[in-house]
Amino acid sequence: MTRILPFIILILLGCSSKKKTDNLAKDKFRLPTISQSETTDAVNFFKEENVVEVWPKFIGQFKFADSIYYTGEREKRDAVSGKQYLWEQRVFEFDTLSSDGLQVLADYESSIIYVDKSIDTIAHYFYPVCVVNETAEPKVFIGKDSYVFAIQEALDTSDYSRWYAIEGRGFDFCGNGYFRRKILPNEFIMFLVPKYSGSEKTLLRVRLKLGDNLIISKPFKGVINRNQFSIDKGSWFYKELKETKGTSANWMFYGAATKNSDKF
């Protein structure tokens, strides 16, 4: 019996270890399939000739799931306690939560039809980006009004394969409207970014700013117009860069480089 006991213990430990492994695998995030009932006939890719300002659309907060139905609108706020609502709005108060450990995962293969009514009434193609919490601790996410602080970068293979911004932070004169979300373990936040038309096939990535933290997605294949690397001389980007001799690039592009920035 004493000889058999060690083998029984090993078997039990093996079962316990397998159970833990299965649980970890179950909590592994996978990009969900997103469906929508959009019936718009005319849908366009964005066609741009310069670096453009963007306001990536905050869609909602979700638990890990294999599929999501997108209604075309921002998530409806569930009834929350007054305490939770105040926590979301008091974004500049000190809090022990951080965004360390969050992942930014882009799903360029999916196309979402969305009408950004703040810009025009035409439907365009976007793709979803997920901010994922696979850690064991709650994490904090920060946004403003209906958008998040994110831009796209592209790899310029004609310039020693360097990354440059093709988008910049949207101009906003108002200091109100900031909010934060507590992303619990096995939850994620989804937002939308534009898909562009063009003949240049290259690598893209998404750069997300959360407070003092910057999180960059893994590169993925996409399409742009090569002119999107240039900054229009009539834009507020150009004006700011000129006035600050290029130093404002850090906050306008969340630390991303801009092509020909040495000319400012």
C-alpha positions, 0 to 999 in steps of 0.5 A: 500500500505504501508503494501505491500511495505515491502513484495515487498522489502523482495521478491526483496532482496530474489531474489537478494540473490539467484542470488548471491548464484547461481553465487558463486555456478557457480564459484565453482571448480570441477575436470574436465574430462580429455581426451586424444588420446594416443594410446600407447599399453604398459603403466606402473606404476612406480616401485620404491624401494626407495625415488626418485627424481621427476620433476612433469610436468607442463601442463598448465593454464586453466579456470574452465571447465567441461572437458579438452582435453590433447594433451600429450604436455605442453600447447602452449604459446598464444601470450602475450605482451612483458610486460607480458612475462617479468613479467613471467620471472622476478620471483625474482622481488618483487610483491604484488601477493601472493599464499595465498588462492590457493588450491591443489586438486589431482585427483588420480582416473584419469590416464594420459598416458605420456612419460617423454622423459627427463628420458626414452621413455616408457609411464607411468601412471600419475595423474593430480593435480590442483592448483585452484584459487577460490578467488576473487584476482589474485594469483601467481604460480612459476615453473621452466623449465617444472616442478613444485616444488611438491612431494608426501607423504604417510602415514606409518601405521606401524609407528604410522600413520606418514607421510613420503616423498616417493619423493624428489626434483629433482637434478638441478644444474642450477639456471635459468629457473624459471617462474611465472604465474598469476592465475586469479579468476576461473582459475587453473594450472594443473601438473602431478605426477607419479602413482606407483605400489605396494601392499601397499594401504594407504593415499597419499597427494601432497606437493607443494612449491610456493616461501616461501609458502607450500600448502598440498592437502587433503589426498586421497587413493593410492598405493605404494611400502613400500620400497619407504619410504627408502633412497638409500645410493647411492643417492644424498639425502643420501649424502646431509643428511649425510653431513648436519646431516639431516638439508637439508631434509627441502629443499630437501623434502619441509619440509616433514619428511623422515623415519629414518631421526634421523640416519643422 
